[in-house]
Amino acid sequence: MSYRLFEGKDHASIYQKYRFTPPDELKNIILQYLDTKKGQPHVLAVDLGCGTGQNSRLLAPNFQEVVGIDISDCQLEEARAVPGYPNITYRKGTAEELPFPDGSVDLLTAASAAHWFDQSRFLAEASRVLKPRGCMALLGFNDTNTKFHSHPRGEKLNHIYNEVKQVLLPYTSNQVAVSDGKLEELYRAIPFPDKERIECILVNSLISVRNLLGFIESWSMFQAYSKKDPQTAEDLLLNIQKRFLEVMGVTSPDTEIEWQKEYFCVLASKPQ
């Protein structure tokens, strides 16, 4: 991968603890697409930019073997520490140089990672390693439209959340904008005629204020901000917590709140 922003041990630990697993709604869309385009058996899924393994573990019950690939030793160490998934193997590597024979992979997937890839080199490798009618599924979420709309004071919470993103904007990589654009350019570049881009999958879930802060801390732009000024970054998190709890009228950071996230998914199937 062309960008290496998630490699530190502390960041990997935060990523493991606070990054959430993609929702079942997305998993089901991907598996239905694979069933329709290729059919059974589902032998090998390769999860690119697997990080600490959330998406790899989600796929594991549906494949004979899952291989998670990431450039970060620290992320892979966190992933391997999670017990109970004997059919998952984690390997160090990149999306642009895959350690698989030609025509050997049923599903090639990346969750909140494809925007970091070298587009042309990744697509060449995807074309090489996928089986005939094998599929790729590139998924992510558009944080621009994250909402706390179900709370009576949801607009105030939305305002605080968006303020944080504005503070971090100068530290935001151009590649994050690629993700917020729902991988439109990458989708257009996929050489397979059979492809589709699902732009809006709305999912409601609960998150505690504590875990929301951890999620913010896991962002690449927050890590860049913290690297420049650790104390100011810590103060920012404390301020967010204080303001969220005040607006919610509670005192415990373990109080949960419902939020809505907008996911997207790029799907494509290699020709026969």
C-alpha positions as CSV (number, residue, x, y, z in Angstrom):
1,M,0.0,0.0,0.0
2,S,1.2,3.5,-0.7
3,Y,0.4,5.0,2.7
4,R,1.7,3.8,6.0
5,L,-0.2,5.7,8.7
6,F,-1.4,3.0,11.1
7,E,1.8,1.2,12.1
8,G,2.6,2.3,15.7
9,K,1.9,-0.1,18.5
10,D,-0.2,2.4,20.5
11,H,-2.3,3.2,17.4
12,A,-2.8,-0.5,16.7
13,S,-4.0,-1.1,20.3
14,I,-6.5,1.8,19.9
15,Y,-7.6,0.4,16.5
16,Q,-8.3,-3.0,18.0
17,K,-10.2,-1.7,20.9
18,Y,-12.3,1.0,19.2
19,R,-12.7,0.3,15.5
20,F,-16.0,-1.4,14.9
21,T,-16.7,-4.4,12.8
22,P,-18.5,-3.8,9.5
23,P,-22.3,-4.3,10.0
24,D,-24.0,-7.6,9.1
25,E,-26.0,-5.6,6.5
26,L,-22.8,-5.1,4.5
27,K,-21.6,-8.7,5.0
28,N,-24.9,-10.1,3.7
29,I,-24.8,-7.9,0.6
30,I,-21.2,-9.1,-0.1
31,L,-22.0,-12.8,0.4
32,Q,-25.2,-12.6,-1.7
33,Y,-23.2,-11.0,-4.5
34,L,-20.6,-13.7,-4.3
35,D,-23.3,-16.4,-4.3
36,T,-24.9,-14.9,-7.3
37,K,-21.8,-14.3,-9.4
38,K,-19.6,-17.2,-8.5
39,G,-21.6,-19.6,-6.3
40,Q,-20.3,-22.1,-3.8
41,P,-17.9,-23.3,-2.6
42,H,-16.4,-20.2,-0.8
43,V,-12.8,-21.4,-0.3
44,L,-10.5,-18.4,0.1
45,A,-11.2,-14.8,1.1
46,V,-8.4,-12.3,1.3
47,D,-8.9,-9.2,3.4
48,L,-6.6,-6.4,2.3
49,G,-5.5,-3.7,4.8
50,C,-7.0,-6.0,7.4
51,G,-5.7,-3.9,10.3
52,T,-6.5,-5.6,13.6
53,G,-8.8,-8.1,11.8
54,Q,-12.4,-6.9,12.4
55,N,-13.5,-7.6,8.8
56,S,-11.4,-10.8,8.6
57,R,-13.2,-12.2,11.6
58,L,-16.6,-11.2,10.2
59,L,-15.9,-13.3,7.0
60,A,-14.4,-16.3,8.8
61,P,-17.5,-18.4,9.3
62,N,-18.4,-18.2,5.6
63,F,-15.0,-19.4,4.1
64,Q,-12.8,-22.4,4.4
65,E,-9.8,-20.0,4.7
66,V,-9.4,-16.2,5.3
67,V,-6.1,-14.5,4.9
68,G,-5.7,-11.0,6.3
69,I,-2.9,-8.8,4.7
70,D,-1.5,-5.7,6.3
71,I,1.7,-3.7,6.1
72,S,1.8,-3.1,9.9
73,D,3.5,-5.6,12.2
74,C,1.7,-4.0,15.2
75,Q,-1.7,-4.2,13.6
76,L,-1.1,-7.9,12.7
77,E,0.1,-8.6,16.2
78,E,-3.2,-7.3,17.6
79,A,-5.1,-9.3,15.1
80,R,-3.3,-12.6,15.9
81,A,-4.0,-12.1,19.6
82,V,-7.7,-12.6,19.1
83,P,-8.5,-16.3,19.8
84,G,-11.2,-18.5,18.3
85,Y,-10.6,-18.2,14.5
86,P,-8.5,-21.2,13.4
87,N,-9.2,-20.6,9.7
88,I,-7.7,-17.1,9.7
89,T,-4.1,-16.5,8.8
90,Y,-2.5,-13.0,9.0
91,R,0.4,-12.1,6.7
92,K,2.5,-9.0,6.3
93,G,2.1,-7.6,2.8
94,T,0.6,-5.0,0.5
95,A,-2.5,-4.8,-1.8
96,E,-0.1,-4.2,-4.7
97,E,1.9,-7.4,-4.4
98,L,-0.2,-10.3,-3.3
99,P,1.3,-13.7,-2.3
100,F,-1.2,-15.8,-4.1
101,P,-1.1,-17.8,-7.3
102,D,-3.1,-16.7,-10.4
103,G,-6.8,-17.4,-10.2
104,S,-6.8,-18.7,-6.6
105,V,-9.0,-16.2,-4.6
106,D,-12.8,-16.3,-4.3
107,L,-13.2,-13.0,-2.6
108,L,-10.9,-10.0,-2.4
109,T,-12.1,-7.5,0.2
110,A,-11.0,-4.3,1.9
111,A,-12.8,-2.5,4.7
112,S,-12.0,1.2,5.1
113,A,-8.7,0.5,3.4
114,A,-9.0,0.7,-0.4
115,H,-8.5,4.5,-0.5
116,W,-4.9,3.9,0.6
117,F,-4.0,1.6,-2.2
118,D,-2.1,2.4,-5.4
119,Q,-5.1,2.1,-7.7
120,S,-3.6,0.8,-10.9
121,R,-1.2,-1.7,-9.2
122,F,-3.9,-3.0,-6.9
123,L,-6.4,-3.6,-9.8
124,A,-3.7,-5.4,-11.8
125,E,-3.1,-7.8,-8.8
126,A,-6.9,-8.2,-8.2
127,S,-7.3,-9.2,-11.9
128,R,-4.5,-11.7,-11.5
129,V,-5.4,-13.5,-8.3
130,L,-9.2,-13.7,-8.5
131,K,-10.7,-16.9,-9.8
132,P,-12.9,-16.6,-12.9
133,R,-16.2,-15.0,-11.6
134,G,-14.4,-14.3,-8.3
135,C,-15.4,-11.1,-6.7
136,M,-14.0,-8.0,-5.0
137,A,-15.8,-6.1,-2.3
138,L,-14.4,-2.7,-1.2
139,L,-16.4,-1.2,1.6
140,G,-16.3,1.8,3.9
141,F,-18.3,4.5,5.6
142,N,-18.8,8.1,4.7
143,D,-18.3,10.0,8.0
144,T,-19.7,13.2,6.4
145,N,-23.2,12.0,7.1
146,T,-22.8,10.5,10.5
147,K,-25.8,11.6,12.7
148,F,-26.9,11.3,16.3
149,H,-30.5,12.1,15.0
150,S,-32.4,9.9,17.4
151,H,-31.3,11.8,20.5
152,P,-33.6,14.7,21.6
153,R,-30.6,17.0,21.4
154,G,-29.1,15.2,18.4
155,E,-28.4,18.4,16.4
156,K,-26.2,19.7,19.2
157,L,-24.3,16.4,19.3
158,N,-23.9,16.5,15.5
159,H,-22.5,20.0,15.8
160,I,-19.9,19.0,18.4
161,Y,-18.9,16.0,16.3
162,N,-18.5,18.1,13.1
163,E,-16.5,20.7,15.1
164,V,-14.0,18.0,15.9
165,K,-13.6,17.1,12.2
166,Q,-13.1,20.8,11.4
167,V,-10.3,21.0,14.0
168,L,-8.6,17.9,12.4
169,L,-9.2,19.0,8.8
170,P,-5.6,20.4,8.3
171,Y,-4.3,17.0,9.4
172,T,-6.5,15.0,7.0
173,S,-4.9,13.1,4.1
174,N,-6.3,13.6,0.6
175,Q,-6.9,9.8,0.7
176,V,-9.5,10.2,3.4
177,A,-11.4,12.4,0.9
178,V,-11.2,9.5,-1.6
179,S,-13.0,7.4,0.9
180,D,-15.6,10.1,1.6
181,G,-16.1,10.1,-2.2
182,K,-17.1,6.5,-1.9
183,L,-14.3,5.3,-4.1
184,E,-15.8,6.7,-7.2
185,E,-12.6,7.0,-9.2
186,L,-11.5,3.5,-8.2
187,Y,-14.9,2.1,-9.2
188,R,-14.6,3.7,-12.6
189,A,-11.1,2.2,-13.1
190,I,-12.2,-1.4,-12.3
191,P,-11.7,-3.3,-15.6
192,F,-14.5,-5.8,-15.1
193,P,-17.7,-5.0,-16.9
194,D,-19.8,-6.6,-14.1
195,K,-19.6,-4.1,-11.3
196,E,-21.8,-2.0,-9.1
197,R,-21.4,0.7,-6.4
198,I,-23.9,0.8,-3.6
199,E,-23.6,4.4,-2.3
200,C,-25.9,4.5,0.7
201,I,-26.5,1.8,3.3
202,L,-27.8,3.4,6.5
203,V,-27.1,1.5,9.7
204,N,-28.2,2.5,13.2
205,S,-26.2,1.3,16.2
206,L,-25.4,2.1,19.8
207,I,-22.0,3.5,20.9
208,S,-20.9,4.7,24.3
209,V,-19.4,8.1,24.7
210,R,-16.2,6.4,25.8
211,N,-16.0,4.3,22.6
212,L,-16.9,7.3,20.5
213,L,-13.8,9.1,21.8
214,G,-11.8,6.0,21.2
215,F,-13.1,5.9,17.6
216,I,-12.1,9.5,17.1
217,E,-8.6,8.7,18.6
218,S,-8.2,5.9,16.0
219,W,-8.5,8.3,13.1
220,S,-5.3,8.9,11.1
221,M,-5.9,12.7,11.3
222,F,-6.2,12.6,15.0
223,Q,-3.0,10.6,15.3
224,A,-1.2,13.2,13.1
225,Y,-2.7,16.0,15.3
226,S,-1.6,14.2,18.5
227,K,1.9,13.6,17.1
228,K,2.3,17.4,16.7
229,D,0.9,18.4,20.0
230,P,0.0,15.5,22.4
231,Q,-1.4,17.6,25.2
232,T,-3.7,19.6,23.0
233,A,-5.0,16.4,21.4
234,E,-5.7,14.9,24.9
235,D,-7.5,18.2,25.9
236,L,-9.6,17.9,22.7
237,L,-10.8,14.5,23.7
238,L,-11.6,15.6,27.2
239,N,-13.5,18.6,25.9
240,I,-15.5,16.4,23.5
241,Q,-16.4,14.1,26.4
242,K,-17.4,16.9,28.7
243,R,-19.6,18.6,26.1
244,F,-21.3,15.3,25.0
245,L,-22.1,14.4,28.5
246,E,-23.5,17.8,29.3
247,V,-25.7,17.8,26.2
248,M,-26.9,14.3,27.0
249,G,-27.6,15.2,30.6
250,V,-25.6,12.3,32.0
251,T,-22.4,11.9,33.9
252,S,-21.0,8.4,32.8
253,P,-19.0,8.1,29.7
254,D,-20.3,4.6,29.4
255,T,-23.7,5.9,28.6
256,E,-24.7,4.8,25.1
257,I,-26.2,6.8,22.3
258,E,-27.7,5.8,19.0
259,W,-25.9,7.0,15.9
260,Q,-26.5,6.5,12.2
261,K,-23.6,5.8,9.8
262,E,-23.7,5.7,6.1
263,Y,-21.8,2.8,4.5
264,F,-21.0,2.1,0.9
265,C,-19.7,-0.9,-1.1
266,V,-18.0,-1.3,-4.5
267,L,-18.6,-4.8,-5.9
268,A,-17.2,-6.4,-9.0
269,S,-16.9,-9.9,-10.5
270,K,-14.1,-11.0,-12.8
271,P,-15.2,-12.4,-16.1
272,Q,-15.4,-16.1,-16.7
